[in-house]
Amino acid sequence: MTASVVSPAPGAPGTPADAGAPLPARRPRRRAAVGRVSAYAGLLPFAAYTALFLGLPTVMVGVDAFRAGNGNWTWENIRLSTRGVYRDAFVTSIEISLLSAAIGVVFGAMFAQAVLTTKRNNILRRVVTTASGVFANFGGVPLAFAFIATVGTTGMVTRILHSAGFNLSSTGFDLYSFSGITVVYTYFEVPLMVLVFTPALEGLRTQWREASDSLGGSGLAYWRHIGLPVLAPSLIGSFLLLFGGGFSAYATAQALTSGTVSLVPIKIGALLSGNVLANGENLGKALGFEMIVIVLVVMVGYTLLQRRASRWLR
């Protein structure tokens, strides 16, 4: 007679606790880990590029800003960079950047709203968006030359107006002055505002406007109580971005005025080339270090405001 073997029930005494339980799925976890490592590995070239061409020069500028010509540590460069003509250069740069950024925010927001009210596939919308992308990146010496050839002393528009009996200089406008640089900076500030502010306008939901209209609210009431409060972080953030772009611009102002307008980037270029002071490179780096601090504060504020504004873009 053959004895039958009866298997104990799961959980019975003498049975392992994990008997009959499925094995843990290790392969999906391993694949996820490999995917994360591959993603981070793909960032290594960009990280190396950023560290080599942005991080290392920034550190070198910050270190040399506190060194004298003989290599000793000193505060003299920082002290000189905040006095006299260098302080005036900071004031002028900040004034031009604030004014051009304010003009860019106002007109750029108006153009963005006008474009957004058109149909999504409208030719005008596509043309304006494409042109804004081109104009926002058009700067430097070519931009200065374009304005000189157009509204300069012997520019095409200036000569046409003069032949018509109108003198452009009688209006007080001078291309090679504070007002001229402001107008030139506005040329790329406005399209940049169109590009960065259009997504914020698209975040305004149509249900909000419909709710305001159904409650008897006017267009002004909608923008005062709903539109502008929602767009305020994006507006301020865009203003900071435009300010940073105008504050750090160099080639356009240098080619336009040849250094006659006192701006911080022009002062740095003159010091590094040795046209002002012998062995004044570290003073120029002190000015550059202060510009880096200002731009860093502006960019941190822009990032925080964009993070706050992104809540309405979801």
Backbone torsions as a table, in degrees:
resi	resn	phi	psi	omega
1	MET	NA	129.6	-176.0
2	THR	-93.6	132.2	179.3
3	ALA	-83.2	134.6	178.3
4	SER	-89.1	140.8	-179.8
5	VAL	-97.3	123.1	-179.7
6	VAL	-103.2	124.0	179.4
7	SER	-78.0	135.0	177.6
8	PRO	-65.1	147.4	178.4
9	ALA	-70.1	149.6	177.6
10	PRO	-59.5	137.9	-179.5
11	GLY	87.4	-8.1	179.1
12	ALA	-73.8	160.3	179.6
13	PRO	-59.2	136.9	-179.7
14	GLY	88.8	-1.1	179.3
15	THR	-98.9	133.9	177.2
16	PRO	-59.0	147.8	-175.4
17	ALA	-66.5	-30.5	-176.5
18	ASP	-99.4	15.0	179.8
19	ALA	-67.1	131.1	178.9
20	GLY	84.3	-7.1	180.0
21	ALA	-82.4	145.6	179.6
22	PRO	-70.3	147.4	178.6
23	LEU	-69.5	144.9	179.7
24	PRO	-61.4	141.7	-179.4
25	ALA	-80.2	95.1	-178.0
26	ARG	-87.6	-26.8	-176.1
27	ARG	-65.0	-44.9	177.2
28	PRO	-60.2	-39.3	178.5
29	ARG	-64.8	-41.3	-179.7
30	ARG	-65.5	-40.4	178.2
31	ARG	-64.9	-38.4	178.5
32	ALA	-64.5	-40.3	178.8
33	ALA	-64.7	-42.2	178.2
34	VAL	-63.6	-37.5	178.4
35	GLY	-64.8	-41.0	178.1
36	ARG	-65.0	-42.1	178.8
37	VAL	-62.8	-40.0	179.5
38	SER	-65.7	-38.3	179.2
39	ALA	-65.0	-44.6	178.9
40	TYR	-67.1	-34.8	178.6
41	ALA	-64.9	-32.3	177.6
42	GLY	-67.5	-22.2	178.7
43	LEU	-84.2	-11.6	-176.5
44	LEU	-59.7	-46.1	178.5
45	PRO	-59.0	-42.3	178.6
46	PHE	-65.5	-41.1	179.0
47	ALA	-63.6	-41.1	178.8
48	ALA	-65.8	-41.7	178.1
49	TYR	-62.2	-45.1	-179.5
50	THR	-64.3	-43.1	-179.3
51	ALA	-65.6	-37.0	-175.7
52	LEU	-77.1	-42.4	-172.5
53	PHE	-104.0	-6.2	177.2
54	LEU	-125.2	-51.2	-177.5
55	GLY	-67.3	-49.9	-177.7
56	LEU	-62.9	-47.4	176.3
57	PRO	-60.6	-36.6	179.0
58	THR	-64.0	-43.0	178.1
59	VAL	-63.6	-41.4	-179.5
60	MET	-64.7	-40.7	177.3
61	VAL	-63.7	-43.6	179.8
62	GLY	-64.0	-36.2	179.8
63	VAL	-72.7	-47.8	-177.2
64	ASP	-68.8	-20.3	177.8
65	ALA	-64.1	-23.1	-178.6
66	PHE	-109.8	22.7	177.7
67	ARG	-119.9	144.3	174.5
68	ALA	-85.6	178.2	-179.7
69	GLY	-63.8	-28.4	179.5
70	ASN	-87.5	2.9	177.9
71	GLY	94.6	-5.1	179.6
72	ASN	-78.6	153.4	178.5
73	TRP	-74.9	140.0	-178.1
74	THR	-158.5	155.9	173.7
75	TRP	-101.1	3.4	-173.4
76	GLU	-63.5	-38.4	-179.9
77	ASN	-63.3	-42.4	178.5
78	ILE	-66.1	-38.8	-179.5
79	ARG	-65.0	-44.7	-179.7
80	LEU	-67.8	-33.8	-176.4
81	SER	-71.8	-11.9	-179.7
82	THR	-109.2	16.8	-178.5
83	ARG	-133.2	160.9	172.0
84	GLY	60.7	-135.1	-174.9
85	VAL	-66.4	-26.7	-179.3
86	TYR	-74.6	-36.7	173.5
87	ARG	-65.0	-41.7	177.3
88	ASP	-62.3	-35.9	178.1
89	ALA	-64.2	-40.2	177.0
90	PHE	-63.7	-42.4	-179.7
91	VAL	-63.1	-45.4	-179.8
92	THR	-64.8	-42.3	179.6
93	SER	-62.8	-42.7	-179.9
94	ILE	-66.8	-40.3	179.8
95	GLU	-64.0	-45.7	179.2
96	ILE	-64.0	-41.7	-179.2
97	SER	-65.3	-42.4	179.2
98	LEU	-64.8	-44.5	-177.4
99	LEU	-67.6	-46.8	-180.0
100	SER	-65.9	-35.9	178.0
101	ALA	-67.6	-39.4	178.6
102	ALA	-64.3	-43.8	177.7
103	ILE	-63.8	-42.0	179.3
104	GLY	-62.8	-39.7	179.7
105	VAL	-65.4	-45.0	-176.6
106	VAL	-65.5	-55.5	-175.6
107	PHE	-73.6	-35.7	178.3
108	GLY	-64.4	-40.6	177.7
109	ALA	-65.7	-38.4	178.4
110	MET	-65.6	-43.5	179.2
111	PHE	-66.0	-40.1	179.7
112	ALA	-63.1	-42.4	178.2
113	GLN	-65.8	-39.7	179.1
114	ALA	-64.6	-40.2	179.2
115	VAL	-68.9	-37.7	-176.6
116	LEU	-68.8	-28.3	-179.3
117	THR	-75.2	-13.5	175.5
118	THR	-77.5	170.8	178.6
119	LYS	-65.5	148.6	-174.3
120	ARG	-60.7	-34.5	-178.5
121	ASN	-101.3	17.0	-178.9
122	ASN	-68.0	143.5	-179.2
123	ILE	-62.7	-38.0	-179.6
124	LEU	-59.8	-42.3	-179.5
125	ARG	-62.2	-44.3	-179.5
126	ARG	-68.0	-38.3	179.7
127	VAL	-66.0	-45.2	-179.1
128	VAL	-65.0	-42.1	179.7
129	THR	-64.1	-43.9	178.9
130	THR	-65.9	-44.0	179.5
131	ALA	-63.6	-37.4	178.5
132	SER	-63.5	-39.5	177.3
133	GLY	-63.5	-33.9	178.9
134	VAL	-75.9	-49.0	-175.9
135	PHE	-66.6	-32.7	-179.3
136	ALA	-66.0	-25.1	-179.5
137	ASN	-104.7	9.6	179.0
138	PHE	-97.5	108.8	-177.7
139	GLY	-156.0	-164.4	178.6
140	GLY	75.7	-151.4	-178.1
141	VAL	-62.7	-41.8	178.7
142	PRO	-58.6	-38.6	179.1
143	LEU	-66.7	-43.2	177.9
144	ALA	-61.0	-43.5	179.0
145	PHE	-63.3	-39.4	-179.9
146	ALA	-61.2	-42.5	179.2
147	PHE	-71.5	-38.0	178.2
148	ILE	-63.4	-41.4	-180.0
149	ALA	-72.9	-16.1	-177.3
150	THR	-100.0	-57.0	-175.4
151	VAL	-121.2	20.4	175.3
152	GLY	-73.0	-171.9	-177.7
153	THR	-59.9	-40.0	177.1
154	THR	-115.6	28.1	-178.6
155	GLY	-70.0	165.1	-175.8
156	MET	-63.7	-49.0	-179.6
157	VAL	-66.1	-38.2	178.9
158	THR	-61.5	-42.5	-179.6
159	ARG	-69.4	-37.7	177.6
160	ILE	-63.8	-44.6	178.7
161	LEU	-65.1	-38.1	179.4
162	HIS	-65.5	-39.1	178.0
163	SER	-68.5	-23.3	177.5
164	ALA	-87.5	3.3	177.8
165	GLY	90.0	12.9	179.9
166	PHE	-117.0	125.5	179.7
167	ASN	-100.0	117.5	-176.6
168	LEU	-64.3	-32.8	-179.2
169	SER	-69.0	-18.9	179.6
170	SER	-69.0	-18.5	178.3
171	THR	-80.8	-8.0	-177.5
172	GLY	90.2	0.7	179.9
173	PHE	-84.1	131.7	177.6
174	ASP	-134.0	117.2	-176.5
175	LEU	-62.6	-27.3	-174.5
176	TYR	-98.7	33.5	-177.8
177	SER	-134.1	-169.9	178.9
178	PHE	-56.7	-47.6	-178.0
179	SER	-66.4	-36.7	179.1
180	GLY	-64.5	-44.6	178.5
181	ILE	-62.8	-38.5	179.0
182	THR	-61.7	-43.8	179.2
183	VAL	-64.2	-42.5	-179.3
184	VAL	-65.2	-42.1	177.9
185	TYR	-63.8	-35.6	179.4
186	THR	-62.6	-26.1	-178.9
187	TYR	-58.0	-39.5	178.8
188	PHE	-102.2	-9.8	177.5
189	GLU	-75.3	-40.6	-178.3
190	VAL	-63.3	-51.6	178.2
191	PRO	-64.1	-31.3	175.9
192	LEU	-64.8	-38.6	177.2
193	MET	-64.6	-38.5	177.8
194	VAL	-60.2	-41.5	-177.3
195	LEU	-69.3	-43.5	-173.4
196	VAL	-84.7	-19.3	-175.3
197	PHE	-98.8	-19.9	179.6
198	THR	-59.5	-43.9	177.1
199	PRO	-59.5	-34.5	178.2
200	ALA	-66.6	-40.3	177.3
201	LEU	-65.7	-35.5	177.8
202	GLU	-67.5	-20.1	178.4
203	GLY	-75.6	-12.8	175.9
204	LEU	-72.2	118.8	-175.3
205	ARG	-81.6	141.3	-179.9
206	THR	-64.3	-25.9	179.8
207	GLN	-64.0	-31.6	179.6
208	TRP	-66.8	-42.7	178.5
209	ARG	-67.2	-39.8	178.7
210	GLU	-65.1	-39.1	177.9
211	ALA	-65.2	-40.1	178.4
212	SER	-64.8	-41.9	179.7
213	ASP	-67.4	-38.1	-179.5
214	SER	-67.4	-25.8	178.0
215	LEU	-90.3	5.3	176.7
216	GLY	87.6	13.9	-179.8
217	GLY	-78.8	142.8	178.1
218	SER	-84.0	174.6	177.4
219	GLY	-62.7	-39.6	178.3
220	LEU	-64.4	-40.8	179.1
221	ALA	-65.2	-37.0	178.5
222	TYR	-62.7	-46.6	-178.6
223	TRP	-70.8	-31.2	-178.2
224	ARG	-73.9	-41.0	-173.5
225	HIS	-100.6	-18.3	-176.3
226	ILE	-124.1	-58.9	-172.8
227	GLY	-61.3	-57.0	-176.8
228	LEU	-66.1	-41.7	175.5
229	PRO	-59.4	-37.9	178.7
230	VAL	-70.8	-37.9	-176.5
231	LEU	-85.9	-6.9	-175.8
232	ALA	-56.6	-47.6	177.9
233	PRO	-60.1	-39.2	178.9
234	SER	-68.4	-38.3	178.3
235	LEU	-63.8	-47.6	-179.3
236	ILE	-66.7	-41.5	178.4
237	GLY	-63.0	-40.6	177.3
238	SER	-65.5	-38.1	176.7
239	PHE	-61.6	-42.4	178.2
240	LEU	-64.4	-39.0	178.7
241	LEU	-64.7	-44.1	178.6
242	LEU	-66.5	-36.6	176.8
243	PHE	-62.3	-45.0	179.0
244	GLY	-62.1	-38.8	178.4
245	GLY	-65.1	-42.5	178.6
246	GLY	-71.6	-35.0	-177.6
247	PHE	-68.1	-32.7	-175.9
248	SER	-96.4	-1.5	-179.1
249	ALA	-69.2	139.7	-177.2
250	TYR	-130.2	-55.5	-169.2
251	ALA	-62.2	-38.5	-178.1
252	THR	-63.7	-49.0	-179.2
253	ALA	-66.7	-38.6	179.7
254	GLN	-65.4	-44.7	179.2
255	ALA	-70.3	-28.2	-176.5
256	LEU	-80.5	-42.0	-172.7
257	THR	-112.5	-9.5	-177.3
258	SER	56.7	30.4	176.0
259	GLY	86.6	6.6	-179.8
260	THR	-72.1	-24.7	174.8
261	VAL	-97.1	128.0	-174.6
262	SER	-78.2	104.7	175.9
263	LEU	-125.4	151.5	-176.7
264	VAL	-61.5	-47.7	178.9
265	PRO	-58.7	-36.7	178.9
266	ILE	-68.2	-39.3	177.3
267	LYS	-63.2	-40.0	179.2
268	ILE	-64.0	-44.5	178.9
269	GLY	-61.2	-40.3	179.4
270	ALA	-67.1	-39.3	179.7
271	LEU	-68.7	-41.5	-178.7
272	LEU	-69.6	-27.4	177.9
273	SER	-86.8	-5.5	177.9
274	GLY	79.1	18.5	-178.1
275	ASN	-83.4	-10.1	-176.9
276	VAL	-112.4	-58.9	-178.0
277	LEU	-128.0	141.7	172.8
278	ALA	-72.8	136.2	-178.6
279	ASN	58.3	36.7	179.9
280	GLY	-98.2	18.3	-177.9
281	GLU	-62.4	-39.6	-178.0
282	ASN	-69.9	-28.7	174.0
283	LEU	-67.0	-40.3	175.1
284	GLY	-63.2	-37.3	178.1
285	LYS	-69.9	-29.3	174.7
286	ALA	-65.5	-41.7	175.6
287	LEU	-63.3	-41.2	177.9
288	GLY	-64.2	-38.4	178.0
289	PHE	-63.3	-39.8	178.7
290	GLU	-68.3	-36.4	175.5
291	MET	-64.6	-39.8	178.8
292	ILE	-61.2	-41.3	179.4
293	VAL	-62.7	-44.7	-179.0
294	ILE	-64.4	-47.0	-179.9
295	VAL	-64.6	-36.2	178.1
296	LEU	-63.0	-43.8	178.1
297	VAL	-62.3	-42.3	179.7
298	VAL	-63.1	-44.0	-177.7
299	MET	-70.1	-34.3	176.2
300	VAL	-64.9	-44.6	176.6
301	GLY	-61.6	-40.2	177.9
302	TYR	-63.3	-42.4	-179.7
303	THR	-64.2	-43.5	179.7
304	LEU	-64.6	-40.3	179.8
305	LEU	-69.3	-37.7	177.9
306	GLN	-66.4	-35.0	177.5
307	ARG	-65.9	-37.3	178.1
308	ARG	-70.7	-39.1	-179.3
309	ALA	-70.2	-25.3	-177.3
310	SER	-67.0	-15.1	177.3
311	ARG	-60.3	-32.3	-177.1
312	TRP	-89.9	-5.1	-178.3
313	LEU	-96.8	0.1	-177.9
314	ARG	-77.5	NA	NA
